[in-house]
Amino acid sequence: MLWSVVPEEFILENYDKQNYNWIEAEVNGVKMLVEPTEGQPGYGRIIRLLCPDPAQFLNPKHQPGQNVCLTKGP
C-alpha cells in the first residue's frame, strides 16, 4: 500500500525498467539479497535479509549496507 501526495505515476515511473545487479546469497546460514562490491571480488553489500528468523534482523552484522564475504573460507 502506498500513501503519498505525489501522484502514483511519478513514484512508479520506470520502476519495471530498473536493472539491479543483486544476487541471493546465504552467508553463515542467513539468506540475504546482496549487491556485489565493485573492485572487491567475493564481497558484497547487504540490501535486505530474506531470512524468516526475526533474531537475524537484530544482528548488527546483518544490517543493510554492511559488507559481507560471499566466499567460504578454508
N, C-alpha and C positions, 0 to 999 in steps of 0.2 A: 504494500500500500504506500502511496506517495502523497504526502501532504505538502503543498508548496504554492506560493502565489505566482511562481514562474510557470508559464504555460508548459504543458507536458511535451509539446513539440520541441521546445528548446532544450529541455533536460535530456530527452531521449534521442536527440539528433545525432546521427552517425553511431548510435550505440552498437548496432549489429555489425558495423564495419571496422570496429577497433580490433587490432591484431596484437594480442599479448603473447609473450614468449614464456608462459607459465607452464610448469610441469607438476604433476603429482609425485610426491616423494614420501618415503617412510624413513624418518630419522629417529633412531633409538626407540622404535616401536610406535611412534606417533605419526599418523598420516597428515600431510600438510600440502598446501599449494605453495610452490616456490618459484621465484624468478631467478634463473641462473645469473651469476655475477660475471659481468664482462671483465676480462683480464685476470680472472681467478678461476681457472678450470676446477671443477669439483666442489665449488661453493655456490651458495645461493642465498637469497634474501626471502624470508618468510612473508607471504602475502596473507594467508589465512590458514587456520587449522581446520582439518576435515575429520578430526578425531571426535568420537561421541563422548569421551570421558571428560566431564566438567573440570576435574582437577588439573588437567593439562592446560586449560585456558588460564589458570592462575600461576603457572610456572613461568617465571621471568625469562627463562631460556627459550620459551616458545612464543614470545610476543611478536606480533607483526613488525617487520623491519629488522629483526635480528638476523645475523648471518649464521648459516649452518653449513656443516660439511656434508656433502651429498655422497661421498665415497666411504666405503667401510675401511677401517684401519686394519693393520695386520693382526 
